[in-house]
């Protein structure tokens, strides 16, 4: 096998690991929201425990990327692909941390059962759409799809502000619900941060294709 073909094969393996990691994180987000809505401690604890698998995969990807650079000494676009892969991996791992934090909040609310704000579910659905778009953009190196993430993130930010505003009103009218308001506010913030990391992936894709840094989080 030629050196070039070997490099492409190893790079594809690296990308496949990252896509697998994104699947794990997407599932973690769904499960953490499920634990929050259904008030199921076992589901939340599984999300927290499974985060170790995401962290382990991050280390595997990082090691493979460093080895690939050391062996192949890529330049130009090839080097940018590896750098982009590492940047995307870091954001995915942090998204996993946000999913884990939602699970932790759901456990803290077990002694204070209450329905979640409807807009929190709306944020979750919008964030999942963003993740799907980002994964497609990453797979296809599609800057058009990557660019759409900014507008999608703006919608998440609008809903986030609405959630926080409603929760502040809840504090004023139901002071006995401080713990509920605080944890729901945290969860909304974790979803908002999850979306920001997805937007960062869009920026990484634009960097890969255009060779320049673009800020989508304006």
Backbone bond lengths (Angstrom), bond angles and torsions (degrees), N, CA, C in turn:
res aa  C-N    CA-C-N  psi(-1)  N-CA   C-N-CA  omega(-1)  CA-C   N-CA-C  phi
1 X - - - 1.467 - - 1.526 109.63 -
2 X 1.339 117.19 136.14 1.461 120.60 -179.83 1.518 110.05 -70.69
3 X 1.331 114.53 157.97 1.463 119.87 179.54 1.521 110.99 -58.94
4 X 1.338 115.46 -39.33 1.463 119.89 -179.61 1.527 111.39 -63.88
5 X 1.317 116.17 -45.24 1.465 119.89 179.97 1.528 111.10 -65.42
6 X 1.313 115.85 -38.19 1.463 119.69 178.73 1.526 110.31 -63.88
7 X 1.334 116.06 -41.36 1.463 120.07 178.28 1.524 110.56 -61.05
8 X 1.335 117.17 -46.05 1.464 121.04 -179.33 1.525 111.41 -62.61
9 X 1.324 117.04 -39.70 1.467 120.70 179.02 1.530 111.15 -64.23
10 X 1.320 116.03 -43.70 1.462 120.12 -178.98 1.526 110.89 -69.99
11 X 1.315 115.95 -34.24 1.468 119.25 177.02 1.531 110.29 -66.83
12 X 1.327 116.80 -40.72 1.462 120.42 177.92 1.526 110.95 -63.49
13 X 1.324 116.87 -36.50 1.466 120.63 176.53 1.529 110.15 -63.58
14 X 1.322 115.19 -40.25 1.462 120.67 178.61 1.527 110.51 -62.45
15 X 1.330 116.15 -45.89 1.461 120.81 179.47 1.529 110.62 -63.99
16 X 1.335 116.92 -38.42 1.466 120.66 179.73 1.530 110.86 -62.75
17 X 1.327 116.46 -38.98 1.465 120.82 177.86 1.531 110.47 -64.49
18 X 1.315 116.55 -39.93 1.462 120.81 179.47 1.529 110.75 -66.31
19 X 1.322 116.94 -41.01 1.459 120.33 177.90 1.527 110.80 -64.57
20 X 1.323 116.50 -37.73 1.463 120.20 176.06 1.524 110.09 -63.73
21 X 1.321 115.77 -41.38 1.463 120.71 178.34 1.527 110.76 -61.58
22 X 1.330 117.25 -40.06 1.467 120.66 178.84 1.528 110.76 -65.92
23 X 1.333 117.30 -34.87 1.471 120.79 175.62 1.528 110.63 -63.15
24 X 1.325 116.19 -43.53 1.463 120.60 179.47 1.523 111.53 -62.49
25 X 1.325 115.68 -40.80 1.463 120.39 -178.84 1.529 110.79 -69.60
26 X 1.329 116.64 -40.85 1.458 119.64 177.06 1.519 111.38 -61.29
27 X 1.332 116.56 -41.32 1.461 121.02 177.83 1.529 110.69 -66.26
28 X 1.332 116.54 -38.45 1.467 120.66 178.80 1.525 110.71 -63.02
29 X 1.321 116.82 -40.01 1.464 120.02 178.44 1.524 110.51 -64.10
30 X 1.327 116.41 -46.01 1.471 120.23 179.49 1.525 111.07 -59.85
31 X 1.317 115.66 -43.88 1.458 119.66 -177.65 1.535 111.90 -70.16
32 X 1.313 116.40 -36.25 1.468 118.91 178.77 1.530 110.58 -66.28
33 X 1.326 116.39 -39.86 1.469 119.55 176.81 1.528 110.67 -68.29
34 X 1.316 116.20 -35.58 1.472 119.91 176.23 1.521 110.42 -62.40
35 X 1.334 116.34 -42.40 1.469 119.80 179.30 1.522 110.76 -64.89
36 X 1.322 116.63 -34.81 1.462 121.17 179.89 1.528 110.99 -69.86
37 X 1.323 116.17 -44.36 1.467 120.86 -177.48 1.525 111.65 -71.41
38 X 1.329 116.46 -44.33 1.458 121.02 -175.51 1.526 113.48 -90.41
39 X 1.328 115.99 -5.97 1.466 121.81 -179.38 1.528 110.86 54.66
40 X 1.341 113.81 53.28 1.457 121.89 -178.26 1.534 110.21 -110.61
41 X 1.310 115.78 106.84 1.464 120.27 -176.68 1.530 111.90 -64.54
42 X 1.322 117.57 -37.49 1.459 120.84 -177.62 1.532 111.36 -61.79
43 X 1.331 116.18 -41.54 1.469 120.17 178.58 1.525 109.77 -62.82
44 X 1.328 115.99 -44.76 1.466 120.77 -179.65 1.527 110.89 -61.42
45 X 1.325 116.56 -43.44 1.459 119.99 -179.12 1.528 111.41 -65.51
46 X 1.328 116.58 -33.86 1.470 120.04 176.42 1.520 111.36 -65.55
47 X 1.333 117.03 -40.09 1.471 121.24 177.51 1.528 109.60 -60.81
48 X 1.320 115.75 -45.77 1.469 120.50 -178.56 1.523 110.84 -63.67
49 X 1.337 116.61 -43.63 1.462 120.58 -179.97 1.521 111.91 -66.67
50 X 1.338 116.83 -39.74 1.467 121.18 -176.52 1.527 112.44 -73.06
51 X 1.330 116.89 -13.55 1.464 118.85 177.81 1.531 110.97 -63.05
52 X 1.337 116.30 -24.77 1.467 119.76 177.79 1.529 111.00 -64.14
53 X 1.341 116.45 -32.35 1.462 120.04 177.84 1.526 110.55 -66.79
54 X 1.326 116.14 -38.37 1.464 120.60 177.81 1.527 110.14 -65.37
55 X 1.329 116.00 -43.25 1.469 120.21 178.81 1.530 111.09 -63.20
56 X 1.324 116.20 -40.03 1.468 120.46 179.21 1.521 110.57 -64.60
57 X 1.327 116.59 -40.95 1.457 120.94 179.65 1.520 110.69 -65.85
58 X 1.336 116.34 -35.68 1.466 120.05 176.51 1.524 110.29 -58.61
59 X 1.318 116.73 -44.31 1.459 120.73 -179.14 1.519 111.65 -66.02
60 X 1.336 116.39 -39.23 1.466 120.99 178.10 1.529 110.44 -61.93
61 X 1.339 116.13 -46.18 1.464 120.63 -179.72 1.524 110.51 -63.84
62 X 1.317 116.15 -43.01 1.467 120.52 179.93 1.533 110.87 -60.57
63 X 1.323 116.15 -44.67 1.468 120.73 -179.89 1.530 110.90 -64.14
64 X 1.334 116.62 -42.10 1.465 120.44 179.80 1.529 111.22 -64.03
65 X 1.326 116.39 -39.98 1.458 120.53 -179.28 1.525 110.99 -65.46
66 X 1.332 116.54 -44.09 1.465 120.47 179.14 1.529 110.62 -63.41
67 X 1.331 116.36 -41.71 1.463 120.40 178.64 1.526 111.38 -64.52
68 X 1.327 115.44 -38.35 1.465 119.95 179.76 1.524 111.07 -65.05
69 X 1.318 116.58 -40.62 1.464 120.53 177.50 1.533 110.45 -65.49
70 X 1.330 115.61 -43.00 1.469 119.95 -178.51 1.526 112.02 -64.79
71 X 1.326 116.91 -40.80 1.468 120.61 -176.86 1.523 112.85 -77.11
72 X 1.333 116.05 -42.53 1.463 120.03 -170.84 1.528 113.93 -98.91
73 X 1.337 117.02 -19.79 1.463 122.00 -178.59 1.535 111.32 45.93
74 X 1.347 115.52 58.04 1.475 119.37 -177.18 1.520 112.25 -69.82
75 X 1.320 116.01 156.42 1.463 122.07 176.98 1.524 108.73 -131.54
76 X 1.344 114.60 168.63 1.471 122.04 174.32 1.529 111.71 53.13
77 X 1.333 116.64 -130.15 1.460 121.59 -173.54 1.519 112.46 -61.18
78 X 1.322 117.17 -37.98 1.465 119.94 179.69 1.530 111.28 -61.29
79 X 1.322 116.30 -42.23 1.462 119.81 178.61 1.527 109.98 -66.79
80 X 1.329 116.67 -39.31 1.467 120.23 178.52 1.526 111.08 -61.98
81 X 1.314 117.27 -34.52 1.467 120.29 178.89 1.536 110.68 -63.92
82 X 1.311 116.41 -40.89 1.459 119.32 179.60 1.526 110.34 -70.52
83 X 1.323 116.91 -42.96 1.463 120.96 177.95 1.521 110.08 -60.58
84 X 1.332 116.43 -42.94 1.461 120.93 178.21 1.519 110.72 -62.07
85 X 1.323 116.81 -43.22 1.466 120.93 179.20 1.531 110.51 -57.75
86 X 1.336 116.81 -42.83 1.456 120.95 179.93 1.528 111.46 -67.16
87 X 1.327 116.33 -40.69 1.463 120.04 178.31 1.521 110.94 -63.38
88 X 1.310 116.91 -44.44 1.466 121.86 179.61 1.523 110.04 -63.55
89 X 1.321 116.57 -42.13 1.466 121.26 179.87 1.526 111.17 -59.25
90 X 1.330 116.80 -43.60 1.468 121.18 -179.42 1.525 110.38 -61.20
91 X 1.338 116.74 -43.84 1.470 119.42 179.54 1.524 111.54 -66.43
92 X 1.318 117.35 -38.19 1.465 119.95 178.62 1.525 110.49 -64.02
93 X 1.333 117.25 -41.91 1.462 120.18 179.09 1.523 110.80 -61.85
94 X 1.319 116.78 -39.59 1.466 119.90 179.69 1.529 111.45 -70.46
95 X 1.323 116.29 -31.55 1.462 119.98 173.20 1.525 109.90 -62.53
96 X 1.334 115.88 -38.76 1.456 120.19 176.63 1.517 111.56 -61.58
97 X 1.333 116.49 -38.73 1.467 120.52 177.69 1.526 110.91 -62.86
98 X 1.324 116.60 -38.40 1.463 119.62 178.54 1.527 111.64 -66.21
99 X 1.333 116.27 -39.91 1.469 119.94 176.02 1.528 110.02 -61.76
100 X 1.325 116.24 -42.78 1.471 121.00 178.69 1.529 110.82 -61.54
101 X 1.324 116.57 -39.58 1.463 120.28 -179.56 1.525 111.91 -66.28
102 X 1.330 117.27 -34.36 1.466 119.99 175.62 1.528 109.43 -63.81
103 X 1.328 116.06 -41.69 1.466 120.39 177.87 1.528 110.77 -60.94
104 X 1.324 116.83 -40.74 1.465 120.52 178.63 1.529 110.71 -63.99
105 X 1.333 116.36 -40.28 1.463 119.64 177.97 1.523 111.29 -64.01
106 X 1.329 116.13 -38.06 1.473 119.00 -179.89 1.526 110.76 -63.01
107 X 1.334 116.91 -35.24 1.470 120.43 177.30 1.525 110.13 -67.36
108 X 1.320 116.82 -40.39 1.466 120.43 -179.63 1.527 111.62 -65.66
109 X 1.325 117.07 -20.84 1.465 120.74 -178.57 1.531 113.35 -94.32
110 X 1.322 117.22 1.91 1.464 119.74 -177.56 1.521 112.43 -60.77
111 X 1.323 116.79 -31.93 1.469 120.67 179.69 1.525 111.91 -86.26
112 X 1.320 115.82 -0.23 1.467 120.02 -179.05 1.530 108.73 -135.71
113 X 1.344 117.30 62.40 1.470 120.52 -174.71 1.518 112.75 -62.50
114 X 1.315 114.62 134.83 1.466 120.61 178.07 1.522 107.76 -167.67
115 X 1.321 117.15 155.99 1.464 120.75 179.29 1.522 109.61 -72.12
116 X 1.327 116.15 151.46 1.456 119.94 -179.51 1.531 109.78 -85.10
117 X 1.319 117.81 154.74 1.468 120.28 176.20 1.530 110.69 -59.17
118 X 1.330 119.22 133.32 1.466 121.25 -179.61 1.526 113.53 -53.73
119 X 1.323 116.05 -35.18 1.466 119.16 -178.45 1.530 112.24 -67.51
120 X 1.330 117.16 -20.36 1.459 119.27 176.82 1.531 109.88 -68.04
121 X 1.333 115.71 -38.77 1.469 120.07 175.01 1.519 110.35 -66.24
122 X 1.332 116.73 -37.94 1.469 120.31 177.41 1.527 110.90 -61.76
123 X 1.324 116.25 -40.99 1.464 120.35 177.20 1.526 110.42 -61.35
124 X 1.314 115.81 -43.25 1.467 120.75 -179.95 1.521 110.86 -58.93
125 X 1.325 117.08 -47.55 1.469 120.67 -178.51 1.531 111.08 -64.13
126 X 1.333 116.65 -39.63 1.460 120.13 179.95 1.533 110.89 -67.37
127 X 1.321 115.61 -39.76 1.460 120.04 179.08 1.531 110.66 -64.33
128 X 1.330 117.22 -39.25 1.467 120.27 178.02 1.535 111.00 -64.84
129 X 1.324 117.31 -36.58 1.469 120.59 175.55 1.531 110.07 -62.93
130 X 1.330 115.18 -41.79 1.462 119.68 178.12 1.516 111.29 -61.75
131 X 1.340 116.24 -42.96 1.463 120.07 -179.07 1.526 110.56 -62.66
132 X 1.326 116.67 -43.38 1.465 120.93 178.44 1.527 110.79 -60.61
133 X 1.331 116.28 -43.39 1.468 121.25 179.96 1.524 110.54 -64.56
134 X 1.326 116.58 -42.71 1.465 120.84 -179.11 1.527 111.69 -64.67
135 X 1.317 116.63 -40.19 1.462 120.35 179.81 1.525 110.57 -64.37
136 X 1.331 116.52 -43.18 1.460 120.30 177.50 1.530 110.98 -62.80
137 X 1.325 115.62 -42.80 1.464 120.07 179.70 1.524 110.81 -62.96
138 X 1.314 116.91 -39.04 1.464 122.07 179.12 1.527 110.88 -67.26
139 X 1.320 116.69 -45.55 1.464 121.05 -179.90 1.523 111.56 -61.76
140 X 1.340 115.85 -41.52 1.461 121.34 -172.68 1.522 113.31 -98.76
141 X 1.346 115.94 -2.70 1.472 120.96 -175.54 1.527 109.34 51.08
142 X 1.329 114.16 49.92 1.468 122.49 -173.62 1.528 109.54 -101.86
143 X 1.335 116.44 106.73 1.469 119.91 -177.80 1.529 112.02 -73.68
144 X 1.325 117.32 -22.38 1.460 120.30 176.64 1.529 110.21 -65.96
145 X 1.319 116.13 -46.38 1.465 120.35 176.83 1.529 110.75 -65.56
146 X 1.320 116.35 -41.98 1.461 120.38 179.78 1.525 111.15 -59.30
147 X 1.336 116.30 -39.79 1.450 120.73 -179.54 1.516 113.34 -65.71
148 X 1.330 117.09 -27.18 1.472 120.98 -179.49 1.524 111.97 -69.65
149 X 1.314 116.91 -18.91 1.458 120.14 -176.75 1.529 111.83 -64.89
150 X 1.321 117.63 -28.95 1.464 120.52 -179.73 1.526 110.70 -63.47
151 X 1.314 116.68 -46.09 1.469 120.85 179.85 1.527 110.78 -67.14
152 X 1.324 116.65 -38.68 1.460 120.25 178.70 1.528 110.45 -65.56
153 X 1.320 116.37 -37.99 1.458 120.76 178.09 1.523 111.16 -66.56
154 X 1.322 117.21 -35.66 1.463 120.86 177.34 1.532 110.94 -60.06
155 X 1.333 116.28 -38.10 1.462 120.48 178.28 1.524 110.43 -66.26
156 X 1.321 117.01 -41.28 1.467 120.30 176.45 1.521 110.44 -60.68
157 X 1.328 116.82 -42.20 1.466 120.99 179.43 1.523 111.41 -62.92
158 X 1.336 117.04 -39.50 1.472 120.51 179.04 1.525 111.09 -63.90
159 X 1.311 115.87 -44.05 1.467 119.36 179.57 1.523 110.41 -67.22
160 X 1.328 116.44 -38.76 1.465 120.88 178.53 1.531 110.68 -58.10
161 X 1.310 116.84 -46.39 1.469 120.57 179.58 1.519 110.83 -61.90
162 X 1.324 116.46 -36.91 1.462 120.83 179.21 1.534 110.62 -67.63
163 X 1.316 116.34 -41.17 1.462 120.56 178.26 1.518 110.70 -61.48
164 X 1.318 116.70 -47.81 1.467 121.02 -178.77 1.524 110.67 -62.86
165 X 1.325 116.87 -41.26 1.463 120.83 178.60 1.526 111.05 -61.69
166 X 1.319 116.17 -44.26 1.474 120.17 179.26 1.521 110.99 -64.93
167 X 1.328 116.95 -37.81 1.455 120.41 -179.37 1.524 111.64 -70.22
168 X 1.310 116.96 -33.95 1.465 120.16 175.69 1.525 110.71 -65.06
169 X 1.311 115.81 -37.88 1.467 120.56 175.77 1.530 109.49 -63.99
170 X 1.334 116.01 -39.03 1.461 121.10 177.97 1.520 110.41 -60.73
171 X 1.318 116.98 -39.56 1.461 121.20 179.21 1.522 110.86 -62.67
172 X 1.324 115.73 -40.10 1.461 120.40 -178.03 1.532 111.93 -69.60
173 X 1.314 115.92 -34.60 1.468 119.36 -174.81 1.529 113.01 -95.50
174 X 1.353 116.72 -22.29 1.470 120.59 -179.01 1.526 109.71 -136.52
175 X 1.335 116.65 75.16 1.469 120.32 -176.25 1.524 113.66 -61.42
176 X 1.337 117.80 -17.44 1.459 120.94 179.15 1.527 112.09 -75.46
177 X 1.343 116.39 -6.89 1.462 121.23 -176.82 1.531 112.86 -104.13
178 X 1.315 115.99 29.06 1.464 120.28 -176.02 1.530 111.93 -58.79
179 X 1.333 117.61 -45.68 1.463 120.68 -178.36 1.529 110.93 -62.95
180 X 1.333 115.53 -42.83 1.469 120.49 177.73 1.527 110.59 -60.19
181 X 1.327 116.59 -48.58 1.462 121.32 -178.78 1.523 110.82 -61.81
182 X 1.318 116.52 -42.78 1.456 120.76 -177.84 1.529 111.14 -64.34
183 X 1.331 117.15 -48.01 1.461 120.04 -177.94 1.527 112.31 -68.47
184 X 1.321 117.57 -37.30 1.465 120.20 177.11 1.527 110.69 -66.84
185 X 1.332 115.86 -36.58 1.472 119.88 176.34 1.526 109.98 -63.98
186 X 1.323 116.25 -41.25 1.462 120.50 176.97 1.532 110.43 -60.56
187 X 1.338 115.94 -45.61 1.469 119.89 -178.22 1.520 111.20 -62.05
188 X 1.325 116.51 -40.94 1.465 120.30 177.29 1.524 109.94 -62.15
189 X 1.321 115.84 -39.98 1.463 120.40 178.74 1.528 111.00 -66.20
190 X 1.327 117.22 -39.80 1.467 120.11 178.46 1.530 110.82 -63.42
191 X 1.318 117.04 -39.57 1.468 120.54 177.10 1.523 111.06 -65.83
192 X 1.323 115.48 -39.98 1.469 120.12 179.10 1.523 110.99 -64.83
193 X 1.337 116.58 -39.46 1.454 120.97 177.93 1.535 110.48 -69.80
194 X 1.318 116.78 -37.19 1.464 121.89 176.36 1.528 108.59 -56.01
195 X 1.334 116.12 -46.33 1.470 121.17 179.61 1.527 111.31 -63.89
196 X 1.322 116.86 -38.47 1.466 120.02 178.75 1.529 111.32 -61.67
197 X 1.320 116.16 -39.94 1.464 119.20 178.89 1.529 111.09 -67.52
198 X 1.317 116.88 -33.83 1.467 119.66 175.27 1.528 109.68 -64.64
199 X 1.320 116.49 -40.64 1.467 120.48 177.46 1.530 110.41 -62.30
200 X 1.326 115.91 -36.48 1.468 119.61 176.06 1.528 111.05 -60.00
201 X 1.328 116.17 -36.40 1.471 120.20 177.39 1.526 109.58 -62.06
202 X 1.330 116.30 -41.33 1.461 120.07 175.92 1.520 111.62 -58.44
203 X 1.325 116.13 -42.10 1.464 120.56 178.21 1.528 110.85 -63.27
204 X 1.325 116.36 -38.76 1.465 120.29 179.33 1.526 111.24 -64.71
205 X 1.324 116.27 -38.39 1.471 120.68 178.69 1.533 110.21 -66.46
206 X 1.310 116.22 -41.26 1.465 120.08 177.37 1.526 110.71 -64.09
207 X 1.326 116.08 -37.48 1.463 120.56 176.36 1.526 110.39 -63.08
208 X 1.324 115.91 -42.87 1.460 120.66 -179.01 1.524 111.44 -60.53
209 X 1.324 115.93 -48.41 1.465 120.50 -173.23 1.525 111.57 -78.50
210 X 1.335 116.96 -41.91 1.464 120.38 -174.29 1.535 113.39 -95.08
211 X 1.338 116.21 -19.67 1.447 119.30 -179.14 1.512 113.61 75.69
212 X 1.336 116.43 21.37 1.466 120.53 179.86 1.519 109.42 -143.76
213 X 1.331 115.86 154.11 1.458 121.04 -179.35 1.523 110.64 -81.97
214 X 1.338 115.89 135.07 1.461 122.26 178.90 1.524 107.48 -129.34
215 X 1.329 117.18 135.61 1.458 121.47 179.93 1.531 109.93 -99.29
216 X 1.342 116.23 111.92 1.456 120.78 177.43 1.507 112.60 -94.43
217 X 1.341 116.54 -14.21 1.474 121.71 179.29 1.521 109.90 -92.61
218 X 1.328 116.01 74.17 1.469 119.30 -178.64 1.518 110.49 -101.44
